[in-house]
Amino acid sequence: MSNKRNENIYRYGRLPEKAPLANAYVPMQESASPAYEAMEALSRGTLFPGLDLPFMNIVNNVLPVCPRTELMAICFVADELELYLDTHSEDKEAFTMYQTFLALKKEAHERYIKLAGPIMQEDMLCMDSYRWLDDPWPWDYQANVEV
């Protein structure tokens, strides 16, 4: 009778007291190289081939290269390197690469602002007038402009 009662507990979504919910496993990343190029990293969702484990072997399409996707890819790589450095702070090569991408991010951000206008509130500091609502916005596909 007690087995029947325990069977019903699981049927209604209740677990016994102190039951473990899950055991997660995250592979330890060995090194920062070799790494994908920025645009491929953005589409694959990781900078590091060793961590590239696509769900059901499905990979996103590579986005067309334009100033917006270039900025997105550079920001993505900088974020990925920052996460890597959180666990590998002694890796000098990765830190140098991180600094390089931070400089590229700053340049790409400034280029994008000149081309399409501000994308962050802080970008308004260099503007001579309020341009936050100027059209077309980068995601405005009806304007047929890919910025």
Backbone as JSON Lines, residues from 0, in Angstrom:
{"i":0,"aa":"M","n":[0.81,-1.2,0.0],"ca":[0.0,0.0,0.0],"c":[0.85,1.26,0.0]}
{"i":1,"aa":"S","n":[1.99,1.24,0.7],"ca":[2.84,2.43,0.75],"c":[3.48,2.7,-0.61]}
{"i":2,"aa":"N","n":[3.78,1.65,-1.39],"ca":[4.33,1.87,-2.73],"c":[3.31,2.58,-3.61]}
{"i":3,"aa":"K","n":[2.07,2.2,-3.49],"ca":[1.0,2.83,-4.27],"c":[0.89,4.31,-3.89]}
{"i":4,"aa":"R","n":[1.02,4.61,-2.6],"ca":[0.95,6.0,-2.15],"c":[2.12,6.81,-2.69]}
{"i":5,"aa":"N","n":[3.35,6.27,-2.67],"ca":[4.53,6.96,-3.2],"c":[4.41,7.17,-4.7]}
{"i":6,"aa":"E","n":[3.81,6.22,-5.4],"ca":[3.6,6.34,-6.84],"c":[2.73,7.56,-7.16]}
{"i":7,"aa":"N","n":[1.72,7.78,-6.36],"ca":[0.82,8.91,-6.57],"c":[1.51,10.25,-6.32]}
{"i":8,"aa":"I","n":[2.47,10.28,-5.41],"ca":[3.19,11.53,-5.14],"c":[3.85,12.02,-6.43]}
{"i":9,"aa":"Y","n":[4.5,11.15,-7.17],"ca":[5.2,11.54,-8.39],"c":[4.22,11.92,-9.5]}
{"i":10,"aa":"R","n":[3.07,11.28,-9.51],"ca":[2.08,11.56,-10.52],"c":[1.58,13.0,-10.43]}
{"i":11,"aa":"Y","n":[1.56,13.57,-9.24],"ca":[1.07,14.92,-9.04],"c":[2.19,15.95,-8.89]}
{"i":12,"aa":"G","n":[3.42,15.59,-9.22],"ca":[4.51,16.54,-9.27],"c":[5.17,16.86,-7.95]}
{"i":13,"aa":"R","n":[4.94,16.09,-6.9],"ca":[5.59,16.33,-5.62],"c":[6.78,15.4,-5.48]}
{"i":14,"aa":"L","n":[7.83,15.9,-4.87],"ca":[9.02,15.08,-4.62],"c":[9.1,14.75,-3.14]}
{"i":15,"aa":"P","n":[9.75,13.64,-2.81],"ca":[9.97,13.35,-1.4],"c":[10.88,14.42,-0.78]}
{"i":16,"aa":"E","n":[10.83,14.58,0.53],"ca":[11.65,15.58,1.19],"c":[13.13,15.32,0.91]}
{"i":17,"aa":"K","n":[13.89,16.41,0.73],"ca":[15.35,16.39,0.52],"c":[15.77,15.63,-0.74]}
{"i":18,"aa":"A","n":[14.92,15.52,-1.71],"ca":[15.28,14.86,-2.97],"c":[16.09,15.83,-3.82]}
{"i":19,"aa":"P","n":[17.2,15.39,-4.42],"ca":[17.96,16.29,-5.29],"c":[17.18,16.56,-6.58]}
{"i":20,"aa":"L","n":[17.19,17.82,-7.02],"ca":[16.44,18.18,-8.22],"c":[17.22,17.84,-9.48]}
{"i":21,"aa":"A","n":[18.51,18.19,-9.5],"ca":[19.31,17.93,-10.7],"c":[20.78,18.06,-10.37]}
{"i":22,"aa":"N","n":[21.58,17.47,-11.19],"ca":[23.02,17.63,-11.09],"c":[23.49,18.21,-12.41]}
{"i":23,"aa":"A","n":[23.96,19.43,-12.37],"ca":[24.41,20.09,-13.59],"c":[25.89,19.82,-13.82]}
{"i":24,"aa":"Y","n":[26.26,19.76,-15.08],"ca":[27.66,19.6,-15.43],"c":[28.01,20.64,-16.49]}
{"i":25,"aa":"V","n":[29.03,21.41,-16.22],"ca":[29.53,22.39,-17.18],"c":[30.98,22.03,-17.45]}
{"i":26,"aa":"P","n":[31.34,21.78,-18.72],"ca":[32.73,21.41,-19.0],"c":[33.68,22.55,-18.67]}
{"i":27,"aa":"M","n":[34.85,22.21,-18.11],"ca":[35.85,23.22,-17.8],"c":[36.54,23.62,-19.09]}
{"i":28,"aa":"Q","n":[36.62,24.9,-19.29],"ca":[37.22,25.44,-20.49],"c":[38.74,25.39,-20.36]}
{"i":29,"aa":"E","n":[39.4,24.84,-21.35],"ca":[40.84,24.66,-21.27],"c":[41.62,25.93,-21.58]}
{"i":30,"aa":"S","n":[41.3,26.59,-22.68],"ca":[42.06,27.79,-23.05],"c":[41.2,28.72,-23.89]}
{"i":31,"aa":"A","n":[41.73,29.91,-24.12],"ca":[41.0,30.91,-24.91],"c":[41.21,30.72,-26.4]}
{"i":32,"aa":"S","n":[42.1,29.85,-26.8],"ca":[42.34,29.67,-28.22],"c":[42.28,28.18,-28.54]}
{"i":33,"aa":"P","n":[41.94,27.74,-29.73],"ca":[41.51,28.58,-30.84],"c":[40.09,29.09,-30.6]}
{"i":34,"aa":"A","n":[39.8,30.21,-31.2],"ca":[38.5,30.84,-31.02],"c":[37.88,31.14,-32.38]}
{"i":35,"aa":"Y","n":[36.54,31.19,-32.4],"ca":[35.84,31.57,-33.62],"c":[36.08,33.04,-33.93]}
{"i":36,"aa":"E","n":[35.9,33.41,-35.19],"ca":[35.88,34.83,-35.57],"c":[34.62,35.45,-34.97]}
{"i":37,"aa":"A","n":[34.61,36.77,-34.82],"ca":[33.54,37.46,-34.1],"c":[32.14,37.16,-34.66]}
{"i":38,"aa":"M","n":[31.95,37.25,-35.97],"ca":[30.62,37.04,-36.56],"c":[30.16,35.59,-36.38]}
{"i":39,"aa":"E","n":[31.09,34.64,-36.52],"ca":[30.72,33.24,-36.34],"c":[30.42,32.96,-34.87]}
{"i":40,"aa":"A","n":[31.18,33.57,-33.97],"ca":[30.92,33.41,-32.53],"c":[29.52,33.89,-32.18]}
{"i":41,"aa":"L","n":[29.13,35.03,-32.74],"ca":[27.8,35.57,-32.48],"c":[26.72,34.6,-32.94]}
{"i":42,"aa":"S","n":[26.87,34.01,-34.11],"ca":[25.86,33.1,-34.64],"c":[25.87,31.75,-33.91]}
{"i":43,"aa":"R","n":[27.03,31.31,-33.43],"ca":[27.12,30.02,-32.75],"c":[26.8,30.12,-31.26]}
{"i":44,"aa":"G","n":[26.84,31.34,-30.72],"ca":[26.5,31.52,-29.32],"c":[27.65,31.28,-28.36]}
{"i":45,"aa":"T","n":[28.85,31.12,-28.89],"ca":[30.04,30.96,-28.07],"c":[31.27,31.34,-28.88]}
{"i":46,"aa":"L","n":[32.25,31.85,-28.2],"ca":[33.52,32.19,-28.84],"c":[34.42,30.97,-28.95]}
{"i":47,"aa":"F","n":[34.18,29.97,-28.13],"ca":[35.1,28.86,-27.97],"c":[34.57,27.56,-28.57]}
{"i":48,"aa":"P","n":[35.26,27.01,-29.58],"ca":[34.8,25.77,-30.2],"c":[34.62,24.61,-29.21]}
{"i":49,"aa":"G","n":[35.43,24.56,-28.16],"ca":[35.33,23.5,-27.18],"c":[34.04,23.53,-26.38]}
{"i":50,"aa":"L","n":[33.38,24.67,-26.35],"ca":[32.1,24.8,-25.63],"c":[30.92,24.83,-26.58]}
{"i":51,"aa":"D","n":[31.15,24.63,-27.86],"ca":[30.09,24.71,-28.87],"c":[29.35,23.37,-28.91]}
{"i":52,"aa":"L","n":[28.23,23.32,-28.22],"ca":[27.41,22.11,-28.18],"c":[25.98,22.48,-28.59]}
{"i":53,"aa":"P","n":[25.74,22.64,-29.91],"ca":[24.42,23.11,-30.35],"c":[23.32,22.09,-30.03]}
{"i":54,"aa":"F","n":[22.18,22.61,-29.58],"ca":[21.02,21.78,-29.28],"c":[20.54,21.1,-30.55]}
{"i":55,"aa":"M","n":[20.46,19.78,-30.53],"ca":[20.01,18.97,-31.67],"c":[20.79,19.31,-32.94]}
{"i":56,"aa":"N","n":[22.03,19.72,-32.78],"ca":[22.93,20.02,-33.9],"c":[22.41,21.15,-34.79]}
{"i":57,"aa":"I","n":[21.6,22.05,-34.23],"ca":[21.06,23.18,-34.98],"c":[21.95,24.38,-34.73]}
{"i":58,"aa":"V","n":[22.39,25.03,-35.8],"ca":[23.25,26.21,-35.69],"c":[22.54,27.38,-36.35]}
{"i":59,"aa":"N","n":[22.6,28.55,-35.7],"ca":[22.0,29.76,-36.27],"c":[22.71,30.14,-37.56]}
{"i":60,"aa":"N","n":[22.01,30.82,-38.43],"ca":[22.63,31.34,-39.64],"c":[23.52,32.53,-39.28]}
{"i":61,"aa":"V","n":[24.59,32.69,-40.04],"ca":[25.46,33.85,-39.83],"c":[24.72,35.09,-40.31]}
{"i":62,"aa":"L","n":[24.72,36.13,-39.49],"ca":[24.02,37.37,-39.83],"c":[24.78,38.12,-40.91]}
{"i":63,"aa":"P","n":[24.09,38.88,-41.76],"ca":[24.79,39.68,-42.77],"c":[25.66,40.74,-42.09]}
{"i":64,"aa":"V","n":[26.81,41.02,-42.68],"ca":[27.72,42.0,-42.1],"c":[27.23,43.4,-42.42]}
{"i":65,"aa":"C","n":[26.98,44.17,-41.38],"ca":[26.61,45.58,-41.49],"c":[27.11,46.23,-40.2]}
{"i":66,"aa":"P","n":[27.1,47.53,-40.08],"ca":[27.62,48.15,-38.86],"c":[26.96,47.65,-37.57]}
{"i":67,"aa":"R","n":[25.66,47.37,-37.61],"ca":[24.97,46.9,-36.41],"c":[25.44,45.51,-36.0]}
{"i":68,"aa":"T","n":[25.52,44.58,-36.95],"ca":[25.96,43.23,-36.61],"c":[27.45,43.21,-36.26]}
{"i":69,"aa":"E","n":[28.23,44.08,-36.87],"ca":[29.65,44.18,-36.51],"c":[29.77,44.59,-35.04]}
{"i":70,"aa":"L","n":[29.02,45.59,-34.62],"ca":[29.04,46.04,-33.23],"c":[28.55,44.92,-32.31]}
{"i":71,"aa":"M","n":[27.47,44.24,-32.68],"ca":[26.95,43.13,-31.87],"c":[27.99,42.03,-31.69]}
{"i":72,"aa":"A","n":[28.69,41.68,-32.78],"ca":[29.69,40.6,-32.73],"c":[30.87,40.99,-31.85]}
{"i":73,"aa":"I","n":[31.35,42.22,-31.97],"ca":[32.48,42.67,-31.16],"c":[32.09,42.7,-29.68]}
{"i":74,"aa":"C","n":[30.9,43.19,-29.37],"ca":[30.42,43.2,-27.98],"c":[30.29,41.79,-27.44]}
{"i":75,"aa":"F","n":[29.8,40.87,-28.26],"ca":[29.64,39.48,-27.84],"c":[30.99,38.86,-27.5]}
{"i":76,"aa":"V","n":[31.99,39.08,-28.35],"ca":[33.32,38.51,-28.1],"c":[33.91,39.1,-26.82]}
{"i":77,"aa":"A","n":[33.76,40.41,-26.62],"ca":[34.26,41.04,-25.39],"c":[33.59,40.42,-24.16]}
{"i":78,"aa":"D","n":[32.29,40.19,-24.24],"ca":[31.57,39.57,-23.11],"c":[32.04,38.13,-22.87]}
{"i":79,"aa":"E","n":[32.24,37.37,-23.93],"ca":[32.71,36.0,-23.81],"c":[34.11,35.95,-23.18]}
{"i":80,"aa":"L","n":[34.98,36.85,-23.62],"ca":[36.33,36.89,-23.05],"c":[36.29,37.28,-21.58]}
{"i":81,"aa":"E","n":[35.39,38.19,-21.23],"ca":[35.24,38.59,-19.83],"c":[34.81,37.41,-18.97]}
{"i":82,"aa":"L","n":[33.85,36.62,-19.46],"ca":[33.41,35.43,-18.72],"c":[34.55,34.42,-18.59]}
{"i":83,"aa":"Y","n":[35.32,34.24,-19.65],"ca":[36.47,33.34,-19.6],"c":[37.48,33.81,-18.55]}
{"i":84,"aa":"L","n":[37.76,35.1,-18.54],"ca":[38.75,35.65,-17.61],"c":[38.27,35.58,-16.16]}
{"i":85,"aa":"D","n":[36.97,35.49,-15.93],"ca":[36.46,35.31,-14.57],"c":[37.0,34.03,-13.94]}
{"i":86,"aa":"T","n":[37.24,33.0,-14.75],"ca":[37.74,31.72,-14.24],"c":[39.19,31.45,-14.62]}
{"i":87,"aa":"H","n":[39.77,32.28,-15.49],"ca":[41.16,32.09,-15.94],"c":[41.9,33.43,-15.9]}
{"i":88,"aa":"S","n":[41.88,34.08,-14.76],"ca":[42.43,35.44,-14.66],"c":[43.92,35.51,-14.91]}
{"i":89,"aa":"E","n":[44.62,34.4,-14.84],"ca":[46.07,34.39,-15.07],"c":[46.45,34.28,-16.55]}
{"i":90,"aa":"D","n":[45.49,34.11,-17.43],"ca":[45.75,33.93,-18.86],"c":[46.05,35.3,-19.5]}
{"i":91,"aa":"K","n":[47.33,35.59,-19.66],"ca":[47.78,36.9,-20.19],"c":[47.36,37.09,-21.65]}
{"i":92,"aa":"E","n":[47.44,36.02,-22.43],"ca":[47.05,36.11,-23.85],"c":[45.58,36.48,-23.99]}
{"i":93,"aa":"A","n":[44.72,35.87,-23.18],"ca":[43.29,36.17,-23.23],"c":[43.03,37.6,-22.77]}
{"i":94,"aa":"F","n":[43.78,38.06,-21.76],"ca":[43.59,39.43,-21.28],"c":[44.0,40.44,-22.35]}
{"i":95,"aa":"T","n":[45.08,40.15,-23.07],"ca":[45.5,41.03,-24.17],"c":[44.43,41.06,-25.26]}
{"i":96,"aa":"M","n":[43.89,39.89,-25.58],"ca":[42.83,39.81,-26.59],"c":[41.59,40.59,-26.1]}
{"i":97,"aa":"Y","n":[41.28,40.47,-24.82],"ca":[40.15,41.19,-24.23],"c":[40.34,42.7,-24.37]}
{"i":98,"aa":"Q","n":[41.53,43.2,-24.08],"ca":[41.8,44.63,-24.22],"c":[41.68,45.08,-25.67]}
{"i":99,"aa":"T","n":[42.14,44.25,-26.59],"ca":[42.02,44.56,-28.02],"c":[40.55,44.69,-28.42]}
{"i":100,"aa":"F","n":[39.73,43.76,-27.95],"ca":[38.31,43.81,-28.31],"c":[37.58,44.96,-27.63]}
{"i":101,"aa":"L","n":[38.02,45.35,-26.44],"ca":[37.42,46.53,-25.81],"c":[37.7,47.78,-26.64]}
{"i":102,"aa":"A","n":[38.93,47.88,-27.18],"ca":[39.26,49.03,-28.04],"c":[38.45,48.97,-29.33]}
{"i":103,"aa":"L","n":[38.33,47.77,-29.93],"ca":[37.51,47.62,-31.14],"c":[36.05,47.95,-30.86]}
{"i":104,"aa":"K","n":[35.57,47.57,-29.69],"ca":[34.19,47.86,-29.3],"c":[33.95,49.37,-29.22]}
{"i":105,"aa":"K","n":[34.9,50.07,-28.64],"ca":[34.78,51.52,-28.53],"c":[34.75,52.17,-29.92]}
{"i":106,"aa":"E","n":[35.65,51.73,-30.81],"ca":[35.69,52.28,-32.18],"c":[34.41,51.97,-32.94]}
{"i":107,"aa":"A","n":[33.95,50.72,-32.86],"ca":[32.73,50.32,-33.58],"c":[31.51,51.07,-33.04]}
{"i":108,"aa":"H","n":[31.47,51.26,-31.74],"ca":[30.37,52.0,-31.12],"c":[30.33,53.45,-31.61]}
{"i":109,"aa":"E","n":[31.5,54.09,-31.65],"ca":[31.57,55.48,-32.12],"c":[31.19,55.58,-33.6]}
{"i":110,"aa":"R","n":[31.65,54.61,-34.42],"ca":[31.29,54.58,-35.84],"c":[29.78,54.43,-36.01]}
{"i":111,"aa":"Y","n":[29.19,53.55,-35.22],"ca":[27.76,53.3,-35.33],"c":[26.95,54.54,-34.93]}
{"i":112,"aa":"I","n":[27.38,55.23,-33.88],"ca":[26.67,56.45,-33.45],"c":[26.68,57.49,-34.56]}
{"i":113,"aa":"K","n":[27.82,57.66,-35.22],"ca":[27.91,58.64,-36.32],"c":[27.0,58.25,-37.48]}
{"i":114,"aa":"L","n":[26.87,56.96,-37.72],"ca":[26.07,56.47,-38.84],"c":[24.57,56.46,-38.53]}
{"i":115,"aa":"A","n":[24.2,55.95,-37.36],"ca":[22.78,55.7,-37.08],"c":[22.22,56.47,-35.9]}
{"i":116,"aa":"G","n":[23.07,57.14,-35.15],"ca":[22.59,57.87,-33.98],"c":[22.83,57.1,-32.7]}
{"i":117,"aa":"P","n":[22.36,57.64,-31.58],"ca":[22.65,57.05,-30.28],"c":[21.96,55.71,-30.07]}
{"i":118,"aa":"I","n":[22.65,54.84,-29.35],"ca":[22.05,53.55,-28.99],"c":[22.0,53.38,-27.47]}
{"i":119,"aa":"M","n":[22.68,54.24,-26.76],"ca":[22.64,54.25,-25.29],"c":[22.41,55.68,-24.84]}
{"i":120,"aa":"Q","n":[21.88,55.85,-23.66],"ca":[21.63,57.19,-23.16],"c":[22.91,58.02,-23.11]}
{"i":121,"aa":"E","n":[24.01,57.4,-22.72],"ca":[25.28,58.11,-22.62],"c":[25.75,58.67,-23.95]}
{"i":122,"aa":"D","n":[25.28,58.1,-25.05],"ca":[25.66,58.57,-26.37],"c":[25.12,59.97,-26.65]}
{"i":123,"aa":"M","n":[24.13,60.39,-25.91],"ca":[23.56,61.73,-26.1],"c":[24.53,62.82,-25.64]}
{"i":124,"aa":"L","n":[25.55,62.46,-24.87],"ca":[26.53,63.45,-24.4],"c":[27.26,64.14,-25.55]}
{"i":125,"aa":"C","n":[27.47,63.43,-26.65],"ca":[28.2,64.01,-27.78],"c":[27.28,64.61,-28.84]}
{"i":126,"aa":"M","n":[25.97,64.63,-28.6],"ca":[25.02,65.14,-29.59],"c":[24.78,66.65,-29.39]}
{"i":127,"aa":"D","n":[24.48,67.34,-30.49],"ca":[24.18,68.77,-30.38],"c":[22.69,69.03,-30.17]}
{"i":128,"aa":"S","n":[21.85,68.0,-30.38],"ca":[20.42,68.12,-30.12],"c":[19.88,66.74,-29.76]}
{"i":129,"aa":"Y","n":[18.66,66.7,-29.29],"ca":[18.04,65.43,-28.88],"c":[17.69,64.61,-30.11]}
{"i":130,"aa":"R","n":[18.36,63.47,-30.29],"ca":[18.18,62.66,-31.5],"c":[17.69,61.26,-31.19]}
{"i":131,"aa":"W","n":[17.2,61.03,-29.98],"ca":[16.85,59.67,-29.58],"c":[15.75,59.08,-30.45]}
{"i":132,"aa":"L","n":[14.81,59.86,-30.89],"ca":[13.67,59.33,-31.64],"c":[13.79,59.49,-33.15]}
{"i":133,"aa":"D","n":[14.96,59.84,-33.66],"ca":[15.13,60.0,-35.11],"c":[14.97,58.67,-35.83]}
{"i":134,"aa":"D","n":[14.32,58.72,-36.97],"ca":[14.12,57.54,-37.82],"c":[15.19,57.5,-38.9]}
{"i":135,"aa":"P","n":[15.45,56.34,-39.51],"ca":[14.95,55.03,-39.13],"c":[15.77,54.44,-37.98]}
{"i":136,"aa":"W","n":[15.11,53.66,-37.17],"ca":[15.81,52.95,-36.1],"c":[16.44,51.7,-36.69]}
{"i":137,"aa":"P","n":[17.47,51.16,-36.07],"ca":[18.18,50.01,-36.66],"c":[17.29,48.81,-36.95]}
{"i":138,"aa":"W","n":[16.23,48.62,-36.18],"ca":[15.36,47.47,-36.39],"c":[14.11,47.79,-37.21]}
{"i":139,"aa":"D","n":[14.06,48.98,-37.78],"ca":[12.91,49.41,-38.56],"c":[13.04,48.88,-39.99]}
{"i":140,"aa":"Y","n":[12.5,47.68,-40.23],"ca":[12.65,47.03,-41.52],"c":[11.81,47.68,-42.61]}
{"i":141,"aa":"Q","n":[10.78,48.41,-42.25],"ca":[9.96,49.05,-43.26],"c":[10.69,50.19,-43.94]}
{"i":142,"aa":"A","n":[11.74,50.7,-43.31],"ca":[12.53,51.76,-43.91],"c":[13.52,51.18,-44.93]}
{"i":143,"aa":"N","n":[13.6,49.83,-44.98],"ca":[14.52,49.14,-45.9],"c":[15.96,49.61,-45.74]}
{"i":144,"aa":"V","n":[16.34,49.89,-44.5],"ca":[17.71,50.32,-44.22],"c":[18.28,49.38,-43.2]}
{"i":145,"aa":"E","n":[19.36,48.74,-43.51],"ca":[20.06,47.86,-42.56],"c":[21.25,48.61,-42.05]}
{"i":146,"aa":"V","n":[21.15,49.09,-40.84],"ca":[22.22,49.88,-40.24],"c":[22.95,49.07,-39.21]}
